């Protein structure tokens, strides 16, 4: 998984990036129309694997900024939502988030499930006009499942990526919390 693009005008993503990378590195991207400047700078500064990890962590941080803005509209503060069993709450949260990201033109995604995992097929994370990169997206989804799953950690990973020639990016999130 290689970071491919970063949002340039979304406050919640920018806040997550600043929280993890700091103001100095983020300023590199701000005056540039080329969103890859931050990615390239992070890879040069930290290395490929470390930069991917930091973008994942930035996605996890960005989730809370995003949730504060959207939880009420999504009904996530309602008693009926909060009393759902963890698996149902996670599934609804994933569906709601994917729909929100589609409606706001960040990506197109589809959620499916097996007995052991939720799977998300996504287009729009790679190439021109991409608003999120794969690492940041998986961080958002990982933190969403942890939050909706009562603070437990659910393993999330990218299985296929458009950068490597796949038709879309495929992500998998375990239905069983770690440990």
C-alpha positions in Angstrom: 0.0 0.0 0.0 1.4 3.3 -1.1 0.0 6.7 -0.1 -1.5 8.2 -3.2 -3.3 11.5 -2.5 -4.3 13.7 0.4 -7.3 15.9 0.9 -6.5 19.5 0.4 -9.7 21.1 1.6 -11.3 18.9 4.2 -10.9 20.1 7.7 -11.2 16.8 9.5 -8.5 15.2 7.4 -6.2 18.2 7.7 -6.7 18.1 11.5 -5.8 14.5 11.6 -2.7 15.1 9.5 -1.6 18.0 11.7 -2.1 15.9 14.8 0.2 13.2 13.5 2.7 15.0 11.2 2.8 18.4 12.9 2.3 21.8 11.4 5.7 22.1 9.8 5.3 19.1 7.4 1.7 20.0 6.7 2.7 23.5 5.6 4.6 22.0 2.7 1.3 21.0 1.1 -0.6 24.2 1.8 0.5 26.6 -1.0 0.7 23.8 -3.6 -2.0 22.5 -5.9 -0.1 19.1 -6.0 -1.4 17.1 -3.0 1.4 14.6 -3.5 3.9 17.1 -2.0 3.0 16.0 1.5 3.2 12.3 0.7 6.6 12.7 -1.1 7.9 14.8 1.8 6.7 12.2 4.4 8.3 9.3 2.4 11.6 11.2 2.2 11.5 12.2 5.8 10.4 8.9 7.4 10.5 6.1 4.7 7.8 4.3 2.8 6.5 2.0 5.5 6.7 4.6 8.2 4.9 7.2 6.1 2.1 4.7 5.4 1.8 4.0 9.1 1.7 7.7 9.9 -1.0 8.3 7.3 -3.0 5.4 8.8 -2.6 7.0 12.3 -3.7 10.3 10.8 -6.8 8.7 9.5 -7.5 7.3 13.0 -7.1 10.8 14.4 -9.2 12.3 11.7 -12.1 10.0 12.5 -12.9 11.9 15.7 -12.9 15.3 14.0 -15.2 13.8 11.3 -17.4 12.2 13.9 -17.9 15.3 15.9 -19.2 17.1 12.8 -21.4 14.2 11.7 -22.6 12.0 14.6 -25.8 13.9 15.2 -26.9 13.9 11.5 -26.1 10.2 11.3 -28.1 9.4 14.4 -25.2 8.0 16.3 -26.0 9.8 19.5 -29.6 8.4 19.6 -30.4 5.8 22.2 -31.6 3.3 19.6 -28.2 3.4 17.9 -26.2 3.2 21.1 -28.1 0.2 22.4 -27.5 -1.9 19.2 -25.2 -4.9 19.7 -21.6 -4.2 18.8 -21.7 -6.1 15.5 -24.9 -4.3 14.3 -23.5 -0.9 15.5 -20.3 -1.5 13.5 -22.1 -2.5 10.4 -24.5 0.4 10.5 -21.5 2.8 11.2 -19.6 1.4 8.2 -22.6 1.8 6.0 -23.4 5.3 7.2 -19.7 6.4 6.8 -19.4 5.0 3.3 -22.7 6.6 2.3 -21.5 10.0 3.7 -18.2 9.7 1.8 -20.0 8.9 -1.4 -22.5 11.8 -0.9 -19.7 14.2 -0.3 -17.7 13.0 -3.4 -14.7 11.5 -1.6 -15.1 8.0 -3.0 -17.5 5.3 -4.1 -17.6 2.3 -1.8 -19.5 -0.9 -1.3 -19.8 -2.8 2.0 -20.2 -6.6 2.0 -19.7 -9.2 4.7 -18.5 -12.8 5.2 -18.9 -14.8 8.4 -15.5 -13.4 9.7 -15.0 -10.0 8.1 -16.5 -6.9 6.6 -15.2 -6.1 3.2 -15.2 -2.7 1.6 -14.5 -2.2 -2.2 -13.6 1.4 -2.9 -12.8 3.5 -6.0 -11.6 7.1 -5.8 -8.7 6.7 -3.4 -6.1 6.7 -6.3 -5.4 9.0 -9.2 -6.3 12.5 -10.1 -9.0 14.1 -7.9 -8.6 11.5 -5.1 -9.5 13.1 -1.7 -8.2 10.4 0.5 -5.3 7.9 0.3 -5.6 4.2 1.1 -3.7 4.5 4.4 -5.8 7.4 5.7 -9.0 5.7 4.6 -8.1 2.4 6.4 -7.2 4.4 9.5 -10.6 6.1 9.4 -12.4 2.8 9.1 -10.2 1.1 11.8 -11.0 3.8 14.3 -14.7 3.8 13.4 -14.9 0.1 14.1 -13.0 0.5 17.4 -15.4 3.4 18.4 -18.5 1.6 17.3 -17.2 -1.7 18.8 -17.0 -0.3 22.4 -13.3 0.5 22.2 -12.1 -2.9 21.1 -9.5 -3.1 18.3 -10.6 -4.7 15.0 -7.8 -5.7 12.6 -8.2 -3.8 9.3 -6.0 -4.2 6.2 -5.9 -3.4 2.5 -6.1 -6.6 0.4 -5.8 -5.1 -3.1 -4.9 -1.6 -4.3 -5.6 0.3 -7.5 -2.0 1.5 -7.4 -1.0 -2.1 -8.1 -3.5 -2.4 -11.0 -6.6 -3.7 -9.2 -10.0 -2.6 -10.4 -10.6 -1.0 -7.0 -9.1 -1.0 -3.5 -10.3 -3.8 -1.3 -10.2 -3.6 2.4 -11.0 -6.2 5.0 -12.0 -5.6 8.7 -12.2 -8.6 11.0 -15.5 -9.1 12.8 -13.7 -10.4 15.9 -11.8 -7.9 18.0 -8.1 -8.6 18.7 -7.3 -10.2 22.0 
